[in-house]
Amino acid sequence: MKKINILKLICLAITLVMLCGCGEQEIPENTGNNIVDEDEEETFYEVDYCGQKDLFKKAKDEYKEGQKVTLYYDIIATDTDYTFYLDDEVLDVRYSEEKGYIIKFSMPGHDVALRVETTVSMENADILWDILIDETGASYDEVAAFIRDDFDEDGIEEAFALIGEVYDNYDDINRICGALWFVTPDGCTALERSSGLGISDEARFMTLGDTRFILFTDYYISESYTYVYSVDDGKAIEAGFSALGYVAPDFEDSDKFTITDSSYDMQYDAELGFMLGHTWKKYYFFYDSEVGEIYEYAGTTIDEATVSYWCDDITVNEIVPEECTIDNIFMRGNGLIVINFESTEEDGIIRYFHYIYSTEKESFIDDAGAEWDDTPLDGTYQYCLCPQMASYPEVPGPNGIVWYGE
């Protein structure tokens, strides 16, 4: 028994020594292989989408080095093969019936170019192609763009074609001096003819509800106009908002888009008898899924007290100079308050100005929608750009008053 007790004591002592030794061991320093220095500045690199950024869903202009990038490409035509390149390397992509092509890559430590190349099966394209060539008399080299698909999903394919010569090349976009055509198995229809510097050979797309629109932009020296078409029952239908200005889809909300209007409205020269001064202003549109229609956020007339009701820190008489005359004040359904005013100078010239205040951003904004200071903007901001699509909001004001649009 004594020998057993002695052995137990020896084992206990050894265990205590080992435990004490373990407590005094130094913790190995982390080599830092998996730790990012918080003070180290992250480097971002740009992605050039070769003029087709709007075709890639979730696309951003830049990513940090090593970031896992996932994009979706769902503008897919029948009988067409798609190949995606990151710089000159072919990407291995997957296809999903719901999301289209799924493009994944890790962002390199330098700027890259992401592009897509399409190859159409000429065996299936022969009918529309032959009709186009036969009826227009164009040569193969004159066809700058040929986009074919079953746009109205009736089982019969149609095509939009741009025929002409390159007028110039700007920002890797060919501007074609020529005409836009619509092709069906029944024949060709001329839609538009370029009247400026040329129509871009890169079509853009926008889907609102169940309608898919194709967009072609005609460029001028300092402005541009987008022709917008859809297809219904095998016929090309020009949208009600086509050719009013430059159409830009909203990438954050697929049910919205803007049109940038170009106007000469900065001042009226009494001696010359016409308006001078070029301005560009965005007008805002939305798709109402409940009724299946497209509307414009038009302006409902309000008064100065209602401006202060919505914007506590703004008094109209304080921001509009005393010598100026207020022409009108209105509020759009997207929360933009507009104040138009003018001033008459001694020589009879009338200068026009406006403010735009965003109740969502709680700040003034400029004509492009970016935050702005309280400097007046040039020109007159209209109640709407497209009256037949205008949607006037009901605007609450102080003391229970409600303003109604036209």
Secondary structure as UniProt FT lines:
FT   HELIX           2..23
FT   TURN            33..34
FT   TURN            38..39
FT   STRAND          44..48
FT   TURN            50..51
FT   HELIX           53..55
FT   STRAND          56..57
FT   STRAND          62..64
FT   TURN            65..66
FT   STRAND          68..73
FT   TURN            78..79
FT   STRAND          80..86
FT   TURN            87..88
FT   STRAND          89..90
FT   STRAND          94..96
FT   TURN            97..99
FT   STRAND          100..106
FT   STRAND          112..120
FT   HELIX           122..136
FT   HELIX           140..142
FT   STRAND          143..149
FT   TURN            151..152
FT   STRAND          158..170
FT   TURN            171..172
FT   STRAND          173..184
FT   TURN            185..186
FT   STRAND          187..193
FT   STRAND          198..200
FT   STRAND          204..208
FT   TURN            209..210
FT   STRAND          211..219
FT   STRAND          224..232
FT   TURN            233..234
FT   STRAND          235..238
FT   TURN            240..243
FT   STRAND          246..249
FT   TURN            254..255
FT   STRAND          256..269
FT   TURN            270..273
FT   STRAND          274..288
FT   TURN            289..292
FT   STRAND          293..297
FT   STRAND          299..301
FT   HELIX           304..310
FT   TURN            312..313
FT   HELIX           316..319
FT   TURN            322..323
FT   STRAND          325..332
FT   TURN            333..334
FT   STRAND          336..344
FT   TURN            346..347
FT   STRAND          350..358
FT   TURN            359..362
FT   STRAND          363..365
FT   TURN            367..368
FT   STRAND          371..372
FT   STRAND          377..378
FT   HELIX           387..389
FT   STRAND          390..391
FT   STRAND          395..396
FT   HELIX           398..400
FT   STRAND          402..403
//
